[in-house]
């Protein structure tokens, strides 16, 4: 059997984390089984559907790398099919007209299905209301359009959130009435917040593109979403997409709810930033640096690449470059008061910085190795721990207590900027 799965969002809002995970699990399973991933747009509710939300959904999927094999297919363009199927059920006596709508009565019985994740689920059909197929305005209901489409598109597996379990018995009855074999169902647990409550927009279910704007990589978000409800058998947490495709099977998805944790997402994202080729990292950083007015077409590319390499291991998100590296682009950066108090106001510090400034100003070159040799040579002459010179110099040059390696920072900034900042710190504190 060739696997055919579908993701069927409604363009009534932006694509959020829960829906993105559903799309991802469908896409991964299709790729793992060499099957087909269908994108269907459930837009029969024209009053609530909005083209801007469709654009958001399509752009979010594109950014995540989730490309459909078929679609997007719009339900709003298939209304004649739903009406024709409703007529078939009317003629067969399975449905009746009621106040302008088409309704299928439900007979007492037990409806059973074997869920790939949850196992056997039985439902007493007497607890269900008669199923409305077509509304009085001539449009199909969700359950009817969904079943007609899944049967018509030969969907073999329906992978969706377990909030849809209640719909499944009704849909099975519709498959039977239409003479179609139901697909296999796999209902994945919902995502909850840290208090184990269902994730809401207020508590983290932000749209996928908001994560992009916040500086997360698509690779990091995909990796994190994959781990919300599934994990490889060797318990690795950092995976690329190809590894995940090779290992992923929907039957291995856990039954328990997955917890959204932005700290974990940030940690995963940091690992993927470290994996980037420096050239690609720079390309991702450039729009942010340009938006700040720090970079123009004339900015030296080699210097920017050096900067990207220098900060790569410290970035958790791309957005952090704006605060971590501001001192590399402007003299108008702030000094951390506690760092100034701790490292620059000690007795003798100004004299030692003066000696370092003279040593650096006369260094034969200004690469990181030469700068380190000059600095450590002075430390040896002073007979002090290296940190007693390096820490004050770092604060004077960067304004902060923590930065990438000081010698690499000084080499990046260059001799003139380094000396000027040391002199400025000495003037300001003397």
N, C-alpha and C positions, 0 to 999 in steps of 0.2 A: 504494500500500500504506500503510495506517495503521500507524504504529509502535506496538508494544506491548512494553514492557520490564517487568522485574520485579526487585525486591530481595527476597532470600529468606534472612533471618537465622535462626539457631537460637537459641532462648532459653536457652542454656547458659552465658552469660556476658554481661558488659556490652558495649555497643556501643563498639568501639575505632576509632581513627583510620582504619585500613585499610578496615574495613567501612563506616565513614561515607563515605569517599571513593567506594567502590563504589556506595552508595546515591545519593550526590550525582551521579555521572556518569550513572547511569540516569535520575534525575529531570531533570537538565539536558537530556539528549538527548530525553526525552519532551516537555519544554516547548519545546525548539528546533524540533521537528518537529510540534508540536501533536498529539502522540500520547498514549498512556495509560501511566501509571506504576502498577504493581501491587505491593502489599506482601503477601508470602506468608510465613507463619511456619512454618518447618520444625521441627515439634515432635513428630515421631513417636517420638522417644526420650524417653519419659515419665520415665525414671529420672534423666536428666540435665537435662531441661527444668525451669525454675523460674519461677513467675509474677513474681517480683521482677526477673528478668532481662528478661522481656517488658516489664514496666513501664519499665525503664531504656531499652530499645530504642525504645519508642514515645515516651517523653518526650524522648529525644535527638533523634529525627527531628523531633518537633514543634518543639523549640528551634531546630534548624537551619533550619526552614522547609520541610522536605521532607514535603509532604502527599501521601498516595496518592490516586489517582483511583478505585482499587478495592482493597478490603481494609481491615484485615488479614484474610487468608484462612488458616485453620489447617489444616495437613495432618492433624493428629490427628482432624479431623472428616470426613476424606475416605477413611477406610480401606476402605470398601466399594468405592469407585471403583478403588483399586489392586488389590484382590482380584479384581474383575471383569475388569480388564485382564490380570492374570496368567492367569486362566482362559481368556481369548481366545487367549493365546499357547500355553497348554497344549493346547487343542483343535486349534490350527493346526499342532501338532507343532514349534513353534519353541522350546518349553521343556519341561522334564521335572521330575518331583518327585524330590528327592534328600535323604534323611535329614530329611524333614519340611519342607524348604525347596523353593522353586521356582527352578530354575536354567536359564539360557539358554546353550547351548554356543556357542562362537565358532569359525567356520570359517576356515581360512587365507585371507588376502586382505590387500590394502593398503586402509586406511581413510584417506580424504583429505578435508580441508575447507579452505576459504579463510577465514583469519582476517582480520577487518577491519583489525587493527593489525599482525599479524606476517606476513601473507601465507599462502601455501600451506603446510600442515603434513600430512605423510604419516606413517602409523603402520603398522608390520607387525603385523597382528592376531595372529600366532602368539606375540607377546610378551605378549599379554593372557590373563588367566585367564578361565574361564567366568564369566558375569555372574549373580550371585545377584539374583533379582527380589524374592522374598518370603522373609523369614527364618522359621525354624521356629516362632517365636512368633506368626506371622501378621501381622507388621508389614513394611512395604516397606523396601528398602535405599534409601540416598540417591539413587543413580543412577536407579533405577526410578521412585521417586516424583517426582523432579525432571522426568524426561522426560514421564511421564503428565500432570503438572500443566502443564508448559510447552505441551504439545500441546493440552490441554483449554482452557487460557486463551488460546490463539492468540498466544503470545509470538512476536514477529518477530525480536527481537534479544536475545541474552544477553550482557550486559556484566558481566564478573566478573574477579577476580584471575587472573593467569596461573599460579597454583598449581593451577588447575582444568584446565589444558590436558590433563593426563594423563587426566582423566575424559571428555573430549570424544569420543574415538574410540568408547568404550563407549556413550556416549549416542547417537551417530549410529547405531550398530547397533540400538539400542533403538527409535529413531524409525522406522528402516526396517522393523523387525519389526512395529511397530504400524501401519504404513501411513501414517505422518505425515511431512510434509516438515520436515527440520531447520531451525531458525531460523538466522540469521546469528550468528556468534560473534565477540566482540571481547574479547580477554583483555588486561586492563590490567596493566602491570608492577607488581610489589610495591613496597612502601615499605621503604627501608633506612635504617639509622642513619648517623652520620657516618663510621663505619669501613666502610661499605658492607655491613654484615651485616644480615640480615633483622631488621626492627624487632620488638623484644620488649617486653613490658610493662615490664620492668626498665629499658629504654633509651628509653622515651618513648611506647609504644603505650598510653597511659593512656586511660581511658574518656572519651567526649565530655563527659559531665556534670562530670568533674573539671576540664576546661578552663573550663567555665562557673563552677565554684566558684572557680577561680583568677583570675577576673575578665576572661576573654576574651569578646568580643562574638560572637554567632552570625555576624554579618556578616564579622568578621575570620577566624573559623575556616573559614567557607565559602569565602572568597576564597583563603585559604592552601591549603585542600584542592584547590581547582580548579587551582592552579598546580603541584600535585604530579603532573606527567605531562602537563600541557596548558598552553598559553599562547596568547594572542591573537596574530595575525600582526604586530601593531604593537609587540609586546613590552611592552605595559603590564603593570604588576603590581598596581595598585589598581583593582579593578572592583567594581561593585555587581552584585546578582543579575540584574537585568534586562539589563544589558550582557552579562553572561556567557551568559545564555540566548540572546540574539541571536547571539552569536559561536560558541558551543560546537558542535562536531561530533565525535563519537567517533572518526571516521577520522583526526582530527588529534592524537590522543593519541600520545605518544612511546613508542618501543619499549623504551627504557632505564629502569631502575629509578629511582624518585623518591626523593630524599633528604629525610628529615625533619630540620628544623632549627628548634628552638624560638626561636632568636634571630630568624629570618626571620618566624616566626609572630607574635612580639611586635612586630616592626617593622610588619608588615601591620596588626595590631590597632590600633596607635597611630594609623595613618592613618585607620582607620574611627572611632576615638573622636573625632578632629578633625572628622569629617564630621557627627557627631551634632548635632541641634538641642539647645541647652543644656537645654531642658525635659526632653527624653528622657534626656539624660545624667544629670540630677538624679534622675529616677525610677529609673535603674539604680544610682545611688550610694546612694540612701536606705536600702535594706536593710542595707548594710554600715555606714553611719553609725549607724543605729538599733541594730544588733547591738553596736556599741562603746559604746552608751549615751550617745552624743554628741548625738543628735537625738531630740526628742519631738514630739508633735502640736502643742506650743506654740511650737516653734522657728520663727522668722520665715521664711516661704517666700521672700520677695524676697532676704533675706540669703543663704539657701542657694543660690539661683540665681546670685547674684553669685559665690559661692565656686566653684560648678561651672564658670562661665565662666573664672574666674581660673586654675583648675588644668587645664582641658581640654587645652591644648596640651602639657602636661607628662606626661600619663598615657599609659603604654603598656598597662596593664591597669586595670580598675576597682579591683582590690585595692590598687593603689598609693596610692589616696586615704588609706588608713589610716595610712601612714607619712609621706606628703608633707604632709598637712594636719592632722596631730595638734595642732600648735601653735595652730590656729584654734579648737579646741574645749576645750582644757584648759591649765591652767597647769603641769600635771605632765608636761612634755615635757623631753627630755634635750638638753643642749648638746653639740655636737661639740667634743671637747677640742682638736683641731687648729685648728678655726675660732676658738675662744676664744684660743688661744695666738697665732695669726697676726694677729688683728684687734683683740682687746680688751686685750691686754697691752702695747701700744705706749705709749711715753711721750706724754702729752698727750691720749690718747684719751678718758679719763674727763672731762676738762675740756670737750672738744668735744661729747661726748654730753650733758653737763649743759646746754650752750648750746642744743643741739638740743631737748632736753626742754622747756626754757623757751619756746622758739620755738613748738613744737607745742602746748603747753598753752594758749598765748594766741592761736593761729590763729583767725581769724574763723569758719571752718567747717572741716570735716574730710573733704572729698572728696579724691580722688586729686590733682586739679589744684592745689588749695590747699596740700596737704601737700608736693607737689613744689616749688611756688613758695617755700614757707618754707624747705625744706631747701636748695635751690640758692641761695637768697639768703644763707644762712649760709655755704655753701661759698665763695661769691664774697667775702664779708667776711673769711673766714679765709685766702683766697689759696692754697688747696690744691686738688689734684685731687679731683674729686667722690667718687671711690672711697674716699678716706681717711676720709670721714665715712659714706658709704652702706654700705660693707661692715661696719664695726663696728656700725652701727645694725641692720643685717639680723641679725647674729649675736645681738645683745642681744634682739631682738624675736621671732625665730623659732628660735633655738638652732642654726642651720645656716648654712653658707656660701652655699648656693644655694637660691633660692626663687623664686616668681613675682615680678614687679616690686615693689620695696619700697614704692613709694608706693601701689600698689593694695592691697598687703597691709595697710599701716597704715590705709587707709580702710576696709577690710573689718573689721579688728579694732576700729576706733573709737578715739576720743581717749583714753578712760580706760584701756583695756587697753594701748595703745601707750605712754602715759606711764608707767604702772605697771611695764611690763617694762623700759623704759629705766632707771627708778629702781632696780629690783631688780638689774640688771646692774651698775650703778654701786656699789651697796652691797656686792654680792658680791665685787667686784674691787678696791675701794678700800682 
